[in-house]
Amino acid sequence: DNQSPAPVKKEAKKLNEAELYNKIQELEEGKAELFDKLEKVEEENKKVKE
């Protein structure tokens, strides 16, 4: 009876989803940092142009 592969696949899928979620969170944080840096750069450029 092939009962064991299905639960194993389900567990693997859960793990992958958790890993993906963590990666997405990391990317979101990185994106927020980049936007902060971009804002600072734009502010500096405005000061230079004035």
C-alpha atoms as one frame of an Amber mdcrd trajectory, in Angstrom:
protein
   0.000   0.000   0.000   1.416   3.388  -0.995   0.304   5.358   2.036   3.694
   6.672   3.186   4.775   8.873   0.237   1.775  11.209   0.452   2.315  12.366
   4.055   6.036  12.719   3.388   5.324  14.923   0.382   2.868  16.918   2.472
   5.514  17.504   5.158   8.076  18.479   2.529   5.588  20.915   1.026   4.926
  22.458   4.447   8.665  22.846   4.973   9.114  24.443   1.560   6.246  26.843
   2.234   7.798  27.837   5.561  11.186  28.361   3.908   9.610  30.397   1.124
   7.716  32.480   3.666  10.961  33.211   5.523  12.713  34.126   2.284   9.849
  36.454   1.348  10.035  38.123   4.768  13.791  38.636   4.316  13.245  40.116
   0.859  10.537  42.456   2.166  12.887  43.684   4.896  15.665  44.166   2.360
  13.295  46.067   0.084  12.279  48.373   2.941  15.959  49.086   3.670  16.609
  49.867   0.012  13.678  52.288  -0.098  15.018  54.037   3.020  18.437  54.380
   1.380  16.848  55.609  -1.845  14.934  58.301   0.055  18.134  59.463   1.749
  19.964  59.603  -1.580  17.122  61.591  -3.157  17.139  64.037  -0.228  20.912
  64.475  -0.576  20.492  65.120  -4.311  17.889  67.817  -3.608  20.279  69.511
  -1.173  23.093  69.397  -3.730  20.894  70.894  -6.471  19.676  73.790  -4.287
